[in-house]
């Protein structure tokens, strides 16, 4: 679902980090780490930047969203409900 020429490289990084693509919400999700990348965020960043986000992710009891623009609170709440 990635749209840029480096799609395979980015998909490999996300897969190695335990992220799975959700075709309904167009996101990469790792439920065990409570982290989500939007496909737009992924398209905007290099594989190296995505890998840095994954490596530097500090485990938290709340969901962490890597998105282009901050989520509206109601959208955030909906996404947390979907993946919890």
C-alpha positions, 0 to 999 in steps of 0.5 A, spaced: 500 500 500 506 504 499 506 509 494 513 511 493 519 507 490 522 505 496 516 501 498 519 494 499 525 497 503 520 501 508 515 495 508 521 490 510 523 495 516 516 495 518 515 488 518 521 487 522 519 491 527 513 487 528 508 492 524 502 489 520 498 493 515 491 494 516 487 495 510 481 498 513 484 504 516 490 504 512 495 504 518 501 499 520 500 497 527 504 493 532 499 492 538 504 489 543 508 496 543 501 500 542 504 504 536 501 506 529 504 509 523 499 512 518 501 510 511 501 517 509 507 518 515 510 512 512 510 515 505 513 521 507 519 518 511 525 514 509 526 507 511 532 510 515 527 515 519 522 509 520 527 505 523 529 510 528 522 511 530 521 504 531 528 503 535 527 509 539 520 508 541 519 508 548 514 503 551 508 507 554 501 504 557 498 509 551 498 508 544 503 512 540 501 515 533 506 517 528 501 521 523 502 527 518 498 531 523 495 530 530 489 526 530 483 529 533 481 527 540 475 523 537 479 519 532 484 518 537 479 515 542 476 511 536 483 508 534 485 506 541 478 502 541 479 499 535 486 496 536 486 495 544 
